[in-house]
């Protein structure tokens, strides 16, 4: 069984997105949203898989700022 995470993505000019998914589904969502530096999606998804909770902030200021907060809610590990 894959682990599931409750997560929130906030970005300038967008409503916060809150979901519960696997790390792979989170990675897909980050690509769909076309957030700045989305090439980091795989890295961020890996961090989510390794750490049970955390925060990632992409902060270049202005409209490119966004953040991700996550917490593991079930699954292996």
C-alpha positions in Angstrom: 0.0 0.0 0.0 1.3 3.4 -0.9 1.6 6.1 1.7 -0.9 8.9 1.6 -0.2 12.6 2.5 -2.4 15.5 3.4 -0.9 18.5 1.6 -1.5 22.1 0.7 0.0 24.1 -2.1 -0.2 27.9 -1.9 0.9 30.2 -4.7 0.6 33.9 -5.4 -2.7 34.7 -7.2 -4.2 31.2 -6.7 -6.5 29.7 -4.1 -4.8 27.2 -1.8 -5.1 23.6 -3.0 -5.7 21.0 -0.3 -5.7 17.3 -1.1 -4.9 13.8 0.2 -2.9 11.8 -2.3 0.2 9.6 -2.8 3.6 11.3 -3.4 3.3 10.3 -7.1 -0.1 12.0 -7.4 1.3 15.1 -5.7 4.1 15.2 -8.3 1.6 15.0 -11.1 -0.4 17.8 -9.6 2.7 20.0 -9.4 3.3 19.5 -13.1 -0.3 20.2 -14.0 -0.2 23.5 -12.0 2.9 24.6 -14.0 4.4 26.2 -10.9 7.7 28.0 -11.3 10.7 25.5 -11.1 8.3 22.6 -11.6 11.4 20.6 -12.6 11.8 20.3 -8.8 8.5 18.4 -8.6 10.3 15.0 -8.6 12.7 16.3 -5.9 9.9 17.6 -3.8 7.9 14.3 -4.2 11.0 12.4 -3.1 11.3 14.6 0.0 7.6 14.0 0.8 8.3 10.2 0.5 11.3 10.4 2.8 10.0 12.8 5.5 6.7 12.3 7.2 5.9 16.0 7.4 7.5 19.2 6.2 7.4 22.4 4.2 9.0 23.4 0.9 9.0 27.0 -0.2 10.1 28.2 -3.6 10.8 31.9 -2.8 12.2 34.0 -5.7 9.7 36.7 -4.7 6.9 38.2 -6.7 4.6 36.0 -8.6 7.0 33.1 -8.6 6.6 32.3 -4.9 4.8 29.1 -3.9 4.9 26.7 -1.0 4.0 23.1 -0.2 3.2 21.7 3.3 2.6 18.0 3.8 1.9 15.4 6.5 1.9 11.6 6.1 -1.4 10.2 7.3 -1.1 6.5 6.5 0.9 3.8 4.7 4.2 2.0 5.1 7.1 3.4 7.0 
